[in-house]
């Protein structure tokens, strides 16, 4: 069977605005950045800042307009807004804020949780549901309609909307799926902080493994891991960086002895990054078994013909 694994690069390849900065600009333009995050959770604690509660709207405006006369942008906001090309880099930014030891504020965990619960998760889910999933310009530009199973690390419905209108594929949204309704949200967003956190349970809510278990996101992929000779999955990885926060899910699928994997890249820089991340995830032994191949995105082709699976 053909197992397609997709990450944010899959959406970007279709011209969808799932870049972290696209989201931030939308939030700013539409008045979704608040001005007093953290103020109501501190109790008697005080911020080491010139204002009570932090003003994301002001910080973002100042970052985009460095000559503007605004309140100084604190170090944590510069870290959080550090420019990257993909959504997973926001998770890295957020982890850097959690691990900060520069004393940028007191009660850091509480305030970041306010930012997490009130802005990052609900507003990004709204952005995906209202903007990305409603993009009528995007077209099915990749040859992936023959996927039997799809492991989606995105929150968007891009694959089923563009390629699976007849609902033939089995799709697992391992990080949840954008619903546009805060009362039913199961979005998983966070970082790998369980083992490294000095604060223990106070920060475990930011950990993605914890969230997946707590929010009960799709875990059908566990049934796809095969260690016998009766199953053989041809794995195609498109638009996923193979970042460390998802190794716990990807590694068992890729190293299963009967599975093979093809990883697709869009340029030579991403080619090198993917090899490096794959080496870290599966180790040298699996890399040397010739079961993992790296190919340019132009060679991707998964389709069904006359009841048979044809791999081009």
NORRA-V396225 format. One record per backbone hydrogen bond with DSSP energy under -1.0 kcal/mol. NH is the residue of the N-H (numbers start at 1). CO is the residue of the C=O. E is the energy in kcal/mol with one decimal. If there is no record, write none. Layout:
NH/CO/E
NH/CO/E
This chain:
3/234/-2.3
4/149/-3.0
5/236/-3.5
6/151/-2.0
7/238/-1.6
9/239/-2.8
10/7/-1.9
12/8/-2.2
13/9/-2.1
14/11/-1.1
15/12/-1.8
16/11/-2.0
18/16/-1.8
23/19/-1.7
24/20/-2.1
25/21/-2.4
26/22/-2.1
27/23/-2.7
28/24/-2.2
29/25/-2.9
30/26/-2.0
31/28/-1.3
32/27/-3.2
37/54/-1.7
39/36/-1.7
45/42/-1.9
49/47/-1.2
54/37/-2.3
57/34/-1.6
59/55/-2.3
60/56/-3.0
61/57/-2.1
62/58/-2.4
63/59/-2.4
64/60/-2.4
65/61/-1.8
68/65/-2.5
70/68/-1.4
78/74/-1.8
79/75/-2.0
80/76/-2.7
81/77/-2.5
82/79/-1.1
90/87/-1.7
92/88/-1.5
93/89/-2.3
94/90/-2.9
95/91/-2.3
96/92/-2.1
97/93/-1.8
98/94/-2.2
99/95/-2.4
111/107/-2.0
112/108/-2.8
113/109/-1.9
114/110/-1.7
115/111/-2.3
116/112/-2.8
117/113/-3.2
118/114/-2.5
119/115/-1.8
120/115/-2.0
121/116/-2.0
123/119/-1.9
124/120/-1.2
125/121/-2.1
126/122/-2.0
127/123/-2.3
128/124/-2.6
129/125/-2.5
130/126/-2.8
131/127/-2.4
132/127/-1.5
133/128/-3.1
135/132/-1.5
141/139/-1.5
144/142/-1.4
146/302/-2.7
147/144/-1.5
148/2/-1.7
149/2/-2.3
150/170/-2.8
151/4/-2.8
152/172/-2.7
153/6/-2.4
161/157/-2.5
162/158/-2.3
163/159/-3.1
164/159/-1.0
167/164/-1.8
170/148/-2.5
172/150/-3.1
174/152/-1.3
174/172/-1.2
176/173/-1.8
178/155/-2.5
184/181/-1.5
188/175/-2.5
191/206/-2.0
193/191/-1.4
197/193/-1.7
202/199/-1.6
203/200/-1.7
206/203/-1.9
207/204/-1.7
208/191/-1.1
211/207/-2.2
212/208/-2.6
213/209/-1.8
214/210/-2.7
215/211/-3.3
217/212/-1.4
218/173/-1.0
222/219/-1.8
223/220/-2.0
224/221/-1.5
234/1/-2.7
235/260/-3.0
236/3/-2.9
237/262/-2.9
238/5/-3.0
246/243/-1.8
247/244/-1.7
249/246/-1.1
250/246/-2.2
251/247/-2.3
254/250/-2.1
255/251/-2.6
259/256/-1.8
260/233/-1.9
261/291/-2.8
262/235/-2.8
263/293/-3.2
264/237/-2.5
265/295/-2.1
271/267/-1.9
272/268/-2.2
273/269/-2.1
274/270/-2.7
275/271/-2.0
276/272/-2.3
277/273/-2.6
278/274/-2.5
279/275/-2.4
280/276/-1.8
281/277/-1.7
282/278/-2.7
283/279/-1.7
287/283/-1.6
288/284/-1.8
289/286/-1.2
293/261/-2.4
295/263/-2.8
297/265/-2.4
299/296/-2.2
300/297/-1.7
302/143/-3.2
303/310/-1.3
305/308/-2.9
308/305/-2.4
310/303/-2.0
312/301/-1.3
